[in-house]
Amino acid sequence: MHIWVDADACPKMIKEVLFRAAIRTKTSLTLVANSFITYPGSPFINAIQVEKGFDSADNYIVSQVSPNDLVITADIPLAAEVVAKRALAINPRGELYTANNVKQRLNIRDMNEQLRSTGERVGGPAALSNKEKTAFANTLDRCLAKKL
C-alpha cells in the first residue's frame, strides 16, 4: 500500500496524523501539490510538486495510484476515479469512499454546484473538528491494519 495525499487542500492537522502513521507503520506516503510542501525528513515520506493548473495534482495521483493504495482527498471526483481503480479513498473528516457511496456523494456535489451557479448560497464545509480528526485517524488505522 502506498498513501497518496491531495496535499494542496489537506488540513495541517490531518497531514500530521498521516506523517506519524506513515513512520509508525513504515508505509510510503507521497504528498502531491502544485506548491512547495514541507514535510518531516523520513525515508517513508516524500513530496511531488506538479505544475500549477486545474486538477494537476488530481491527474498525477490518478496516473500513479494502484489497486489497494490509499488516497487522502476531499475532492469527490478524484475519490470516484480512485475507487474506480480499486484503491481506497478517505476524506479528511474520516469518511471512507466506497463504490457504494461515492456516486451519491458525487451527485450531491453536482447538485450543490448547480445551486451555486444559479446564485443560491450553498456554504462550504465547516472547520475540521477534533472529533473529525479522531474519526480520520481511526479510519486511517483501519485501512493501514489491512495492509499489515
Secondary structure, 3 states (H helix, E strand, C coil): CEEEEECCCCCHHHHHHHHHHHHHHCCEEEEEECCCCCCCCCCCEEEEECCCCCCHHHHHHHHHCCCCCEEECCCHHHHHHHHHCCCEEECCCCCEECCCCHHHHHHHHHHHHHHHHCCCCCCCCCCCCHHHHHHHHHHHHHHHHHHC
